[in-house]
Amino acid sequence: MPRPVRLLLLTLLPAFASFLAALPLVAQVPGQGLPPPPASSTAPGTPGTPAPRAVPAFDPVAATNAYLATVPAEARSRSDAYFEGGYWLQLWDFLLGVAVNLGLLASGLSRRMRDLAERLARPRALRTFLYWAQYLLATSLVLFPVTLYEGFTREHAYGLSNQTLGAWLKEQGIGLALGLVLGGAAVTGLYAVVRRLPRTWALWGAVTTIAFLVLSFLVAPVYIAPLFNRYTRLSDPVVREPVLALARSEGVDARDVWVFDASRQTKRVSANVSGLAGTMRISLNDNLLERCSLAEIEAVMGHEIGHYVLDHVYKGIVFFGVLIVIGFAILKAGFERVSARWGAAWGIRGADDPAGLPLALVVLSAYVFLATPLLNTIIRVDEAEADLFGINASGQPDGEALVDLKLGEYRKLDPSPLEEALFFDHPSGRSRILMAMTWKAEHLAESEANARRAAAADRLRGFSPARAEAWVKAHQP
Ligand SMILES: [Zn+2]
């Protein structure tokens, strides 16, 4: 989606991006980085305590290392470079956004866009909307080269995109239209709040933003996601039956499983939970279904069911709601301080003047940028919870490990603990595989039986690594 829209969503609706983008698998395991447990326990039992249990021959750390070692060095360094480049892009995007917004203020463009809106319309809400339309178009245009690089050129350079330039541009157009309508509604509504409640707008602005967030969660799966992808119900019975059985066993309405054609955009394997109340649903992408064995699909499905059953969407709204309230308090204080010093020079009449929107977005984006490690950690903790839920639901530790390696195509597999804490909104591949292998060590017979059953189903549907490979090739432009 266009950068200003993304900026708005990231600033006004931080949870929107994270929850709708995708909630794929994750696992965070205490003990990561610790030396492997001894292969055989020789700890002397104190007299009177039972003798130590025989330790299973299966060593989770060795198994984790063996899985990681299956990734060729060249593939590993490419995905590391892609993901680490993302750290820098976050910084450059933030600085660039600040520069563009300050440029609009200092050049007097923001003031002139406000003046033009006032000449064109009388009602204040319409004036605000007209300002927004100009702001969105101007910033989309200025940032277009960066958007093109990040969203298209770079994705192709790393072999992740399946899109032609035409298809990509069409999606940008849809995103821009959505930004005009939804962003326009949000900005117009928020400025109406600021005008009517000049003393308490920080609180009521936060409440309005949260209401808008909840509304967008509710409508996104039904009205927004289908603009970009086709959604159908899971159809192949060989996959559908075990997946629906898994859902039913956790009390999830089995009709809620959808498949979408992400292969139009990317080769990434992914799944997510979106929506709210009556619109809440689990969606798996077609890459997942075509590139993964049933054991992997079940592992992912268990994870998504975890998000669903553990009410992560509702808990997310509460967490992000608190951060939005804090964000608006910072916005009010920051806006007043800066506009007291520069407001007259920039032609900003007050907090209720849309000409001050670039300043408001600078303050909010600084807050979101600085809070990124916290936002990542809030999401990562939920993801780790969903992973544990998922492994217990699916009983497919090797499926989990294999799909974690596929997620490693676009996410660094083995970061340092600090890197993981700061930059990862999902546990790293190593954390997740170690979680799965630890589970396997303690459920060996169950793991093997589940893997055998899934492998039999894979033979029935004609799944093979070669067929999965062919799927990827067939969808690349
Ligand atoms: Zn998830």
Boltz pocket constraint, residues with backbone or C-beta under 6 A from the ligand:
constraints:
  - pocket:
      binder: B
      contacts: [[A, 22], [A, 23], [A, 24], [A, 25], [A, 26], [A, 271], [A, 303], [A, 304], [A, 307], [A, 383], [A, 386]]
      max_distance: 6.0
